[in-house]
């Protein structure tokens, strides 16, 4: 049986060893065997007309694995893109990336050897493994679906397993799960993105979501066959760190002078009052007061001459206007 995960040659050796360890693990072989038994038990097949999974028997409140996500593992280290994949923020970029519209790509886990995330991209042109065994061919449902995904297996490079939910799934029902909050998008957003892609020379079209007969008003963006990202058409490369900003050439006369860190700002006296700014040219009216302001002099200590009968050691000082004791 072919390996579950493939990888480009640009990955570092440590990550390659971890991927090989996952492909050769006994846990993965046992999980693949369980999925095969459950598909045979509930007669789960891949329906060409629906392009998804369909069960031939009732699944009555059984939480069982049925398929595993497979594909090529790549690394994304772009901070803005990582924030989007993790769901931390949604950024509107000026430049569109064709890989963002690949509906077979999903985030796997954090990069164990760097500040990024691992992505798994399924290849729809690969016929070496039947589609019924690959979870990337399960369709989306805007209402949660009757299946869910779980991250299991080895720690550094885990496996995405598709499980049925604890619900009653009647015979002939399609097995679906929720892709996430960024896929699919509203139909008006899809049309605007398709228009931008066509202006940049990338033909694309909108495919409405069929999970509820179009009542959800959501859709997907499908690129044409020539531009669709695929491992057979374009090699996967490891995404580098964001490039440094371009250097702007500026005349020396326009560059401000550097200020030394030890330079202290000029002190501003507290008594300095800002000048009044008036909206009209007329002088402001004079403000008169019945109380005349008097300048208060600070109190000073003065020496009081003691009487002749007081010893020098018993001399005291007092404030002017107050009693000595």
Number of C-alpha atoms within 10 A of each C-alpha: 5 8 13 19 19 19 19 16 12 13 14 11 10 10 18 18 11 17 22 16 14 23 19 13 13 12 14 19 12 11 19 17 13 16 20 17 14 15 19 14 13 16 15 23 17 19 14 8 6 11 13 20 23 21 22 17 15 15 20 12 12 14 14 18 24 28 27 22 23 23 23 18 25 22 27 22 18 16 13 15 18 19 15 13 18 13 12 10 12 13 10 8 9 6 9 13 10 13 14 11 17 18 19 19 19 20 18 21 20 18 18 15 11 10 14 20 22 19 20 23 26 25 17 14 10 13 8 8 13 9 20 21 21 19 22 25 20 24 20 21 21 20 12 13 18 19 24 18 20 13 14 14 17 15 12 16 24 17 24 21 23 25 22 23 21 14 13 13 20 13 15 14 16 25 25 24 22 19 19 13 9 11 16 23 17 16 19 13 15 21 18 10 17 20 16 16 19 12 10 11 10 16 18 21 17 17 14 20 22 17 17 12 9 11 10 16 16 22 21 21 23 18 20 12 11 10 16 18 23 20 17 11 12 10 10 19 14 16 13 10 12 10 7 6 6 6 6 6 6 8 7 8 7 7 8 7 8 6 8 7 6 6 7 8 6 6 6 7 7 6 6 7 7 6 6 7 6 9 6 7 6 7 7 9 6 6 5 7 7 5 6 7 7 6 6 6 6 5 8 8 9 10 11 13 10 13 9 7 6 10 9 10 6 7 12 12 14 14 13 13 6 7 8 10 6
